[in-house]
Every structure is written in C-alpha cells, then in structure tokens.
Amino acid sequence: MKTMAVGELKTRFSQVLDEVKDGKKVGILYGRAKKPVAMIVPYSDGKKRKRQIGILDGKATIEFRDDFAMTTEELCGI
C-alpha cells in the first residue's frame, strides 16, 4: 500500500485516482506527525462474488475405521 501526505495528494489527485482504478490502495497521512487518517480504495459495486465450494472435491479422501468412536463430550473437550 502506498501512503502520501494531504499536500501531495492534492497535487497528484488525478494520478492517484488512476492508481486506485488499477486496484491499488492509497493511505492518506495528515499533520506534521504524518498520522494515517484515511484510505482510498477501489470502488466495489457491492455484488458478492460467488464462493468456490469444494475445491478439493475428488482430490482427497477421508476414511474412518470401523472402531472409530468419539462422544460429544470428547469432541467439545468437556
């Protein structure tokens, strides 16, 4: 993440927006102490991406032996 002071942001605002369009984040520093106060991030349209479920499907197998047994108390550590 790139950071810059408010004065630099004012002079390079169009360039910063181009960087944000490319997916980069820019932190804004304020005052003599250069304290971080804000961040400019790429706009999200609010649509959630579809999660990929089962990425290991067909790549791994799980087998339980016939003598495997666990009570709820053992599972919860009670």
Rosetta constraint file for C-alpha pairs under 8 A:
AtomPair CA 1 CA 24 HARMONIC 6.96 0.50
AtomPair CA 1 CA 25 HARMONIC 5.47 0.50
AtomPair CA 1 CA 26 HARMONIC 5.94 0.50
AtomPair CA 1 CA 27 HARMONIC 7.04 0.50
AtomPair CA 2 CA 24 HARMONIC 7.98 0.50
AtomPair CA 2 CA 25 HARMONIC 6.59 0.50
AtomPair CA 2 CA 26 HARMONIC 4.92 0.50
AtomPair CA 2 CA 27 HARMONIC 6.10 0.50
AtomPair CA 3 CA 26 HARMONIC 5.43 0.50
AtomPair CA 3 CA 27 HARMONIC 4.31 0.50
AtomPair CA 3 CA 28 HARMONIC 5.80 0.50
AtomPair CA 3 CA 29 HARMONIC 6.84 0.50
AtomPair CA 4 CA 8 HARMONIC 6.27 0.50
AtomPair CA 4 CA 9 HARMONIC 6.46 0.50
AtomPair CA 4 CA 26 HARMONIC 7.43 0.50
AtomPair CA 4 CA 27 HARMONIC 6.37 0.50
AtomPair CA 4 CA 28 HARMONIC 5.40 0.50
AtomPair CA 4 CA 29 HARMONIC 5.75 0.50
AtomPair CA 5 CA 9 HARMONIC 6.25 0.50
AtomPair CA 5 CA 28 HARMONIC 5.79 0.50
AtomPair CA 5 CA 29 HARMONIC 4.54 0.50
AtomPair CA 5 CA 30 HARMONIC 5.97 0.50
AtomPair CA 5 CA 34 HARMONIC 6.86 0.50
AtomPair CA 6 CA 10 HARMONIC 6.25 0.50
AtomPair CA 6 CA 28 HARMONIC 6.35 0.50
AtomPair CA 6 CA 29 HARMONIC 6.21 0.50
AtomPair CA 6 CA 30 HARMONIC 6.07 0.50
AtomPair CA 7 CA 11 HARMONIC 6.61 0.50
AtomPair CA 8 CA 12 HARMONIC 6.14 0.50
AtomPair CA 9 CA 13 HARMONIC 5.28 0.50
AtomPair CA 9 CA 16 HARMONIC 7.35 0.50
AtomPair CA 9 CA 28 HARMONIC 7.78 0.50
AtomPair CA 12 CA 16 HARMONIC 6.15 0.50
AtomPair CA 13 CA 17 HARMONIC 6.22 0.50
AtomPair CA 14 CA 18 HARMONIC 6.37 0.50
AtomPair CA 15 CA 19 HARMONIC 6.39 0.50
AtomPair CA 16 CA 20 HARMONIC 6.23 0.50
AtomPair CA 16 CA 26 HARMONIC 7.60 0.50
AtomPair CA 17 CA 21 HARMONIC 6.12 0.50
AtomPair CA 18 CA 22 HARMONIC 6.49 0.50
AtomPair CA 19 CA 23 HARMONIC 6.77 0.50
AtomPair CA 19 CA 24 HARMONIC 5.71 0.50
AtomPair CA 19 CA 25 HARMONIC 7.88 0.50
AtomPair CA 20 CA 24 HARMONIC 4.78 0.50
AtomPair CA 20 CA 25 HARMONIC 5.99 0.50
AtomPair CA 20 CA 26 HARMONIC 7.32 0.50
AtomPair CA 20 CA 40 HARMONIC 7.25 0.50
AtomPair CA 20 CA 41 HARMONIC 6.19 0.50
AtomPair CA 20 CA 42 HARMONIC 5.37 0.50
AtomPair CA 21 CA 42 HARMONIC 6.06 0.50
AtomPair CA 22 CA 42 HARMONIC 7.95 0.50
AtomPair CA 23 CA 41 HARMONIC 7.56 0.50
AtomPair CA 23 CA 42 HARMONIC 5.73 0.50
AtomPair CA 24 CA 41 HARMONIC 6.92 0.50
AtomPair CA 24 CA 42 HARMONIC 7.08 0.50
AtomPair CA 25 CA 39 HARMONIC 6.94 0.50
AtomPair CA 25 CA 40 HARMONIC 5.82 0.50
AtomPair CA 25 CA 41 HARMONIC 4.81 0.50
AtomPair CA 25 CA 42 HARMONIC 7.01 0.50
AtomPair CA 26 CA 39 HARMONIC 5.59 0.50
AtomPair CA 26 CA 40 HARMONIC 5.16 0.50
AtomPair CA 26 CA 41 HARMONIC 6.68 0.50
AtomPair CA 27 CA 36 HARMONIC 6.75 0.50
AtomPair CA 27 CA 37 HARMONIC 7.75 0.50
AtomPair CA 27 CA 38 HARMONIC 5.96 0.50
AtomPair CA 27 CA 39 HARMONIC 4.31 0.50
AtomPair CA 27 CA 40 HARMONIC 6.37 0.50
AtomPair CA 28 CA 36 HARMONIC 5.77 0.50
AtomPair CA 28 CA 37 HARMONIC 5.98 0.50
AtomPair CA 28 CA 38 HARMONIC 5.10 0.50
AtomPair CA 28 CA 39 HARMONIC 5.68 0.50
AtomPair CA 28 CA 40 HARMONIC 7.65 0.50
AtomPair CA 29 CA 34 HARMONIC 4.85 0.50
AtomPair CA 29 CA 35 HARMONIC 5.15 0.50
AtomPair CA 29 CA 36 HARMONIC 4.38 0.50
AtomPair CA 29 CA 37 HARMONIC 5.92 0.50
AtomPair CA 29 CA 38 HARMONIC 7.33 0.50
AtomPair CA 30 CA 34 HARMONIC 4.95 0.50
AtomPair CA 30 CA 35 HARMONIC 5.25 0.50
AtomPair CA 30 CA 36 HARMONIC 6.30 0.50
AtomPair CA 30 CA 37 HARMONIC 6.43 0.50
AtomPair CA 31 CA 35 HARMONIC 6.56 0.50
AtomPair CA 56 CA 60 HARMONIC 6.30 0.50
AtomPair CA 64 CA 68 HARMONIC 6.46 0.50
AtomPair CA 70 CA 74 HARMONIC 6.19 0.50
AtomPair CA 70 CA 75 HARMONIC 6.70 0.50
AtomPair CA 71 CA 75 HARMONIC 6.33 0.50
AtomPair CA 72 CA 76 HARMONIC 6.16 0.50
AtomPair CA 73 CA 77 HARMONIC 5.85 0.50
AtomPair CA 73 CA 78 HARMONIC 4.98 0.50
AtomPair CA 74 CA 78 HARMONIC 6.28 0.50
